[in-house]
Amino acid sequence: FVRVAARVKAQTRRVAFVVAGDGPERARCEALARSLQIENQVYFVGAIPHAHIPDAMATADVLVATSRHSNRSIAVCEAMVCGVPVAAFDTGQTHAVVHDRETGRLVPDGDEAALATAIVEMLEDEEGRRTMGRHARQFAEANFIDWEERVEQEIRVLERVGVRAGGTRTTAAD
């Protein structure tokens, strides 16, 4: 992401990047931002409490997903629920939720230059970005379920396959 941010910064003047979350790569990413001379545009804010995710998303124009495994993550889904379009590498099942030029932008997996260009295009096209954000929210409303419903569905599946509360499997003889 930091390398992509540097490419975006080179193409547009007024931009800031917020990196949420924490982990073992944070110090390396902060050092990379300094070495690329974008440390004044990249803000590493650490973990954001779940209750504050909607507020954080409300400040974002685009959510950038750079996983090389799958970008069908909680953060992508949360952005879409909040009406924020997504720019992502097309990897794994990402295309199942991020539809190119409809709910966001997809670029070939690992193509940092293409991702940076897609982000810049989204930032420069306010009307298009807002339309993608609306479509992202509509997609989320039609296809995502809330946490409580998800837990209930999983309980029903476990009951169907015969798992007791103690974790033991039931049989017809039980």
Secondary structure, DSSP 4 states (H G I P E B T S, - for coil): -HHHHHHHHHH-SS--EEEEB--TTHHHHHHHHHHTT-TTTEEEEE---GGGHHHHHHT-S-EEE--SS---SHHHHHHHHTT--EEEEE-TTGGGT--BTTTEEEEETT-HHHHHHHHHHHHH-HHHHHHHHHHHHHHHHHH---HHHHHHHHHHHHHHTTB-TTSPBP-TT-
